[in-house]
Structures are given as structure tokens and as C-alpha cells.
Amino acid sequence: MAFNLDPHQHTLERAVSCCGIGLHSGKTVNLTLKPAAEHSGITFRRTDLGGKSRVPARMEQIVDTTLATTIGSGGERVSTTEHLLAALRSAGVDNAEIELDGGEVPIMDGSAGPFVRLLQSVGLKRQRALRKVLRITKPVSCVSGDKFIRIEPYDGFKITGSINFGTELISEQSCSIELNAERFAQEIADARTFGFVEQVEELWRNGLALGCTLENVIAIHWNRRSVLNEDGLRFEDEFVRHKVLDLIGDLALLGSPVLGHVIASRSGHALHHSLMQAIADSPDCWEHVEFRKPGQPHAITPPAKPRRKRLPVSLPGLLFPAVAPAPCPA
């Protein structure tokens, strides 16, 4: 299957804002998405800290993967980036500046759905610069106990995820999806984060998850057979769909669209980070493909001899413009 991807970089048509609470701090966070110049990628700016520096949404900026993905630069940190980055990457946003007045991206309803609809409300602007994509040419994998993740060559971007929590409610679940903006919005974006009730209570006792409510987290009953949320589940397999959402958001930190098939079993933020690092450490397993202006729109046309770039472990050149079981968030 040919991979349909507009060859041009995109940014937002105009700025758009939202407001929500931080999942762990419980504090109100104001967030604004702004258009950005070609080749600038996705960056975060903490206005509450003076907003003088920016934190690039790149894998080498990851500073913590406990409960969520946190990136940082100097003294500035931004946590719970995965839901917003999944929405931006899946919508096809390469360049954007994200301003927020707190240390967490607001959790909203626990999914990427509100961010998708925010982007849909303003639309995207096509830019003159052409994209580059990261094409996997040989498999790369990581294993941690009974968890594993790998990425294989594939003419498109496909995610296959599976989980098994060993409970009646969440036994074996799997989800495989060929990603594009429409399918992400319809099948993945609205899947919410989840946690077991007693684990959420433990987080509360430790001063975490202070913003966690039934409005933004699926709370799994003590009996492991039901959820406490009155509206129930949005999808029968909402749990694994949310895991796929997290994976898409974390891999957005590679900084460019990816051509490959990601297969993950029981993976989480830490293992996602390990996969990205393994890709960085394996320059013979991937190549950068540059777009040429095609005769037909939305067609990928790599050069006859794609230029392969061997990059340092941190992948600074690769990060060309961007777009577990854990108790809570999952």
C-alpha cells in the first residue's frame, strides 16, 4: 500500500487555546497552540517561567517516563505530553509552538479527542518547505521481561498493540491500525487513560493524581469486572486503544513522520523511549527520505537514491520538523 502523505510541511492556520487541569498537580493550565515557521518543529514554552526558552518535542529532551512522558530543558519541564503530541502528529502538524502556564499539558477528558477537535476548529496551513520522513529499512526491537516493542519496514505507518492485565475486564486485547488523520480521530483519539481504583488512591496519598476524576480517567472497580464511570466505556477495547494512542504520542518525539510497522506488547512510556533510543543507536536500520515535489498531490516520491544519514545517538538531524501498565495515567 502506498503511503499517502502530503509532501509539504504544515502548521496551524491560526492560534487556538484551551483550558484544563493538570492530572497530577490538579492545577488549572491554560494552553495555546500557535503557528510556527518551517523547519522549527514542535516546541513547548512555559509562560509561567518567563517563557524565555523553549523545550523542543524531541526524544533527547525526555527526562522522565514515570506515569507519563516528561520532557525538559534546563529548569523547564513539561509532563504528560503524549496525548497532545499524538493529536498533532496524526493531524499532520509539523511546526507549532505550544504555550502553557504550568508544568503539565492539561489532561482534558483523558484522551486526545479534545485536542483533535481543537485542531479541526482552526485547520492547517500548508507551508512551502518539503517534509522528510524516517523510513525503517531493518527491524529494531527492545525487550523488557514479558514486554516487547519492535518496528519493522512497512510502506506506511501502522501500529499493532496488545495488552493483558490478567483481569476479567482487561484480559487480552489487541488493536491494529493503519494510521492517518481520519482513522486516528475516529478510532483512537477518544480512548481515555485508565487506572485501578486502589492505585489511584495510593497516588492521592502520595500527592499525585490530584486532578484525577471520573471525568478524565477510567476508574477500574475493585472487583476488576467493571468501571466506576457512569457512562461506561467508549469502545469495548478502549484500554488497548489508549495504549496505541500513548505510543503514537511518544513516537512523535522522533520528530518526523515514520514509515514502519510498530508492534508492541504490554509496552509503556519507558519502553517507547527505549525503542527510540535503539533506533538512534542503529543507523543502518533506517534512512531519511526527502520529498520531491510530485506530479500528483499527496504522493510520496523519494529520490532515486535516498540519502542515508548516519546520525549521533541523540538524532539531532533526524528531528526534522515534528509533528503501561501504569496505574494512572495508563
C-alpha positions as CSV (number, residue, x, y, z in Angstrom):
1,M,0.0,0.0,0.0
2,A,1.4,3.4,-1.0
3,F,1.8,5.8,1.9
4,N,-0.4,8.9,1.3
5,L,1.3,11.9,2.9
6,D,1.3,15.5,1.7
7,P,4.9,16.3,0.8
8,H,4.7,19.8,2.3
9,Q,5.2,20.7,5.9
10,H,2.1,22.1,7.7
11,T,1.4,24.4,10.7
12,L,-1.8,25.7,12.2
13,E,-3.9,28.2,10.3
14,R,-4.1,30.4,13.4
15,A,-3.7,30.2,17.2
16,V,-6.2,28.3,19.3
17,S,-6.5,27.9,23.1
18,C,-8.0,25.6,25.7
19,C,-8.0,25.3,29.4
20,G,-8.0,22.3,31.7
21,I,-6.4,20.8,34.8
22,G,-3.1,19.0,35.3
23,L,-3.6,15.4,36.1
24,H,-1.1,15.3,38.9
25,S,-1.0,18.9,40.1
26,G,-4.7,19.4,40.0
27,K,-4.0,23.0,39.0
28,T,-5.6,24.9,36.1
29,V,-3.5,25.0,33.0
30,N,-4.0,27.4,30.1
31,L,-2.6,26.1,26.8
32,T,-2.3,27.9,23.4
33,L,-1.3,26.3,20.1
34,K,0.4,28.7,17.7
35,P,1.6,28.6,14.1
36,A,5.3,28.2,13.7
37,A,7.8,28.7,10.9
38,E,9.1,26.0,8.5
39,H,11.7,23.7,10.0
40,S,11.0,24.8,13.6
41,G,9.3,21.6,14.7
42,I,7.1,21.3,17.7
43,T,8.2,23.3,20.8
44,F,6.8,24.0,24.3
45,R,7.1,27.3,26.1
46,R,6.4,27.7,29.8
47,T,4.9,31.2,30.1
48,D,4.7,30.8,33.9
49,L,8.5,30.7,34.0
50,G,9.0,33.8,31.9
51,G,8.8,32.0,28.5
52,K,12.3,32.9,27.5
53,S,13.4,29.4,26.5
54,R,11.6,26.6,24.6
55,V,11.6,22.9,25.1
56,P,11.8,21.0,21.8
57,A,9.5,18.0,21.5
58,R,12.4,15.7,20.8
59,M,13.5,12.3,22.2
60,E,16.7,13.7,23.6
61,Q,14.7,16.0,25.8
62,I,12.9,13.1,27.7
63,V,13.7,13.4,31.4
64,D,11.1,11.0,32.9
65,T,8.8,8.3,31.8
66,T,7.1,7.6,35.1
67,L,3.3,7.6,34.7
68,A,3.7,9.9,31.6
69,T,6.3,11.3,29.3
70,T,8.1,14.4,30.6
71,I,10.5,16.4,28.5
72,G,12.7,19.2,29.7
73,S,15.5,21.7,29.0
74,G,17.4,23.4,31.7
75,G,15.0,24.1,34.6
76,E,11.9,23.9,32.4
77,R,9.8,20.7,32.3
78,V,6.6,19.7,30.6
79,S,4.8,16.5,31.5
80,T,2.0,14.4,30.1
81,T,2.9,15.4,26.5
82,E,1.8,12.2,24.8
83,H,-1.9,12.9,24.2
84,L,-1.3,16.3,22.6
85,L,1.6,15.1,20.5
86,A,-0.4,12.2,19.3
87,A,-3.1,14.6,18.1
88,L,-0.5,16.9,16.4
89,R,1.4,14.1,14.7
90,S,-1.8,12.3,13.5
91,A,-3.3,15.6,12.1
92,G,-0.1,16.2,10.2
93,V,1.2,19.2,12.1
94,D,5.0,19.6,11.6
95,N,5.6,23.1,13.1
96,A,3.8,24.6,16.1
97,E,4.6,26.5,19.3
98,I,2.8,25.3,22.4
99,E,2.5,27.9,25.2
100,L,1.3,26.8,28.6
101,D,1.3,28.3,32.1
102,G,2.0,25.2,34.0
103,G,4.2,22.1,34.1
104,E,1.6,19.7,32.7
105,V,-0.3,19.6,29.4
106,P,-4.0,19.6,30.6
107,I,-5.5,16.2,30.8
108,M,-8.8,17.3,29.4
109,D,-11.1,14.2,29.3
110,G,-8.1,11.8,29.5
111,S,-7.9,11.3,25.7
112,A,-6.6,13.1,22.7
113,G,-10.1,13.8,21.4
114,P,-10.4,17.4,22.7
115,F,-7.0,18.3,21.1
116,V,-8.1,16.7,17.7
117,R,-11.3,18.8,17.8
118,L,-9.3,21.9,18.7
119,L,-7.1,21.4,15.6
120,Q,-10.1,20.7,13.4
121,S,-11.6,24.0,14.6
122,V,-8.8,26.1,13.1
123,G,-7.4,23.9,10.3
124,L,-3.9,23.6,9.0
125,K,-1.8,25.8,6.7
126,R,0.4,24.2,4.0
127,Q,3.9,25.6,4.0
128,R,6.4,25.8,1.1
129,A,9.1,23.6,2.7
130,L,9.1,19.9,1.9
131,R,9.0,17.1,4.5
132,K,11.4,14.4,5.3
133,V,10.3,11.0,6.6
134,L,12.1,8.4,8.7
135,R,11.9,5.1,6.8
136,I,12.7,1.9,8.7
137,T,14.8,-0.5,6.5
138,K,15.5,-3.2,9.0
139,P,13.7,-4.3,12.2
140,V,14.6,-2.7,15.5
141,S,13.4,-4.2,18.8
142,C,13.5,-3.9,22.6
143,V,12.5,-6.4,25.2
144,S,11.9,-5.9,29.0
145,G,10.8,-9.0,30.8
146,D,7.4,-10.0,29.3
147,K,7.1,-6.7,27.4
148,F,8.5,-6.0,24.0
149,I,8.3,-3.5,21.2
150,R,9.7,-3.5,17.7
151,I,9.4,-1.6,14.4
152,E,9.7,-3.2,11.0
153,P,9.9,-2.0,7.5
154,Y,6.5,-1.1,6.1
155,D,5.1,1.2,3.3
156,G,3.0,3.3,5.7
157,F,2.6,3.9,9.4
158,K,1.0,1.0,11.2
159,I,0.6,0.3,14.9
160,T,-0.3,-3.1,16.3
161,G,-0.6,-3.2,20.1
162,S,-1.7,-5.8,22.6
163,I,-2.2,-5.9,26.4
164,N,-3.2,-8.4,29.0
165,F,-3.8,-7.3,32.6
166,G,-5.0,-10.7,33.7
167,T,-8.4,-9.5,34.9
168,E,-11.9,-10.2,33.7
169,L,-12.4,-6.7,32.4
170,I,-8.9,-6.3,30.8
171,S,-7.7,-9.7,29.7
172,E,-6.2,-10.0,26.2
173,Q,-6.9,-7.0,23.9
174,S,-5.3,-6.2,20.6
175,C,-5.6,-3.4,18.1
176,S,-4.0,-2.9,14.7
177,I,-4.5,0.2,12.7
178,E,-3.0,1.9,9.6
179,L,-2.7,5.4,10.8
180,N,-4.0,8.5,9.1
181,A,-5.8,11.6,10.4
182,E,-9.3,10.2,9.8
183,R,-8.7,6.8,11.4
184,F,-6.9,8.3,14.4
185,A,-9.8,10.7,15.0
186,Q,-12.5,8.1,14.7
187,E,-10.8,5.0,16.2
188,I,-8.1,6.1,18.6
189,A,-8.3,9.7,19.7
190,D,-11.2,9.4,22.2
191,A,-9.8,6.4,24.1
192,R,-9.1,7.5,27.7
193,T,-6.4,6.9,30.2
194,F,-7.3,4.4,32.9
195,G,-6.2,3.1,36.3
196,F,-7.2,0.7,39.1
197,V,-9.1,2.5,41.9
198,E,-6.8,1.4,44.7
199,Q,-3.8,2.5,42.7
200,V,-5.3,5.9,42.1
201,E,-6.0,6.2,45.9
202,E,-2.3,5.4,46.5
203,L,-1.3,8.1,44.2
204,W,-3.5,10.6,46.0
205,R,-1.9,9.6,49.3
206,N,1.5,10.4,47.7
207,G,0.4,13.8,46.5
208,L,0.0,12.7,42.8
209,A,-3.0,12.4,40.5
210,L,-4.6,15.4,42.3
211,G,-6.6,16.3,39.2
212,C,-7.7,12.7,38.6
213,T,-11.6,12.3,38.5
214,L,-14.1,10.2,36.7
215,E,-14.3,13.0,34.2
216,N,-10.8,12.3,32.9
217,V,-9.8,8.7,33.9
218,I,-11.5,5.4,33.5
219,A,-11.5,4.0,37.1
220,I,-11.5,0.2,37.2
221,H,-13.6,-1.2,40.0
222,W,-12.0,-3.2,42.9
223,N,-13.8,-6.3,41.5
224,R,-11.9,-6.0,38.2
225,R,-15.1,-6.7,36.3
226,S,-16.5,-3.2,35.8
227,V,-15.7,0.5,35.8
228,L,-16.9,3.2,38.1
229,N,-17.6,5.7,35.3
230,E,-21.4,6.0,34.9
231,D,-21.1,6.4,31.1
232,G,-19.1,3.2,30.8
233,L,-16.6,2.6,28.1
234,R,-16.4,4.4,24.7
235,F,-15.0,1.3,23.0
236,E,-15.2,-2.3,24.1
237,D,-11.4,-2.4,23.8
238,E,-10.8,1.2,25.0
239,F,-7.8,0.2,27.1
240,V,-5.6,-1.1,24.3
241,R,-6.7,1.8,22.1
242,H,-5.4,4.2,24.7
243,K,-2.1,2.3,24.8
244,V,-1.9,2.8,21.0
245,L,-2.6,6.5,21.5
246,D,0.2,6.8,24.0
247,L,2.6,5.0,21.7
248,I,1.8,7.4,18.8
249,G,2.3,10.4,21.0
250,D,5.6,9.2,22.3
251,L,7.0,8.3,18.9
252,A,6.1,11.8,17.7
253,L,9.3,12.7,19.7
254,L,11.3,11.2,16.8
255,G,10.4,14.5,15.1
256,S,9.3,13.4,11.7
257,P,6.7,11.1,10.0
258,V,7.7,7.5,10.2
259,L,7.4,4.7,7.6
260,G,7.2,1.5,9.6
261,H,5.1,-1.0,11.4
262,V,5.3,-0.8,15.2
263,I,4.4,-4.0,17.1
264,A,4.1,-3.6,20.9
265,S,3.0,-6.0,23.7
266,R,2.4,-4.6,27.2
267,S,4.6,-1.6,26.4
268,G,4.6,1.7,28.2
269,H,6.4,5.1,28.1
270,A,9.7,3.7,29.2
271,L,9.8,1.0,26.5
272,H,8.7,3.5,23.9
273,H,11.7,5.6,24.9
274,S,13.9,2.6,24.7
275,L,12.7,1.9,21.1
276,M,13.5,5.4,20.0
277,Q,17.0,5.2,21.6
278,A,17.5,1.8,19.8
279,I,16.6,3.4,16.5
280,A,19.1,6.2,17.2
281,D,21.7,3.5,18.0
282,S,21.1,1.6,14.8
283,P,21.8,4.0,11.8
284,D,21.9,1.0,9.4
285,C,18.3,0.2,10.1
286,W,16.7,3.4,8.8
287,E,17.1,6.2,6.3
288,H,15.9,9.7,5.8
289,V,13.8,10.0,2.6
290,E,13.4,13.5,1.2
291,F,10.3,14.5,-0.7
292,R,10.4,15.9,-4.2
293,K,7.6,18.0,-5.5
294,P,5.4,15.3,-7.0
295,G,3.3,15.3,-10.1
296,Q,0.3,14.3,-8.1
297,P,-0.6,15.7,-4.6
298,H,-0.4,13.5,-1.5
299,A,2.0,11.1,-3.1
300,I,5.4,10.3,-1.5
301,T,8.2,10.4,-4.1
302,P,11.6,9.5,-2.7
303,P,14.7,10.3,-4.7
304,A,16.0,7.5,-6.9
305,K,18.9,7.1,-4.4
306,P,17.6,8.2,-1.0
307,R,20.3,9.9,1.1
308,R,21.1,8.0,4.2
309,K,22.4,10.0,7.1
310,R,24.3,8.4,10.0
311,L,23.4,10.5,13.0
312,P,24.7,10.7,16.6
313,V,22.8,8.9,19.2
314,S,20.7,11.9,20.1
315,L,19.4,12.1,16.5
316,P,19.6,15.9,16.2
317,G,19.4,15.8,12.4
318,L,16.6,13.3,12.4
319,L,14.4,15.5,14.4
320,F,13.3,17.5,11.4
321,P,10.1,19.3,12.0
322,A,7.8,17.5,14.2
323,V,4.7,16.9,14.4
324,A,1.9,0.6,30.6
325,P,0.8,-0.7,32.5
326,A,1.0,2.3,34.8
327,P,-1.7,2.9,37.4
328,C,-2.7,6.4,36.4
329,P,-2.4,7.6,33.7
330,A,-2.2,4.4,31.7
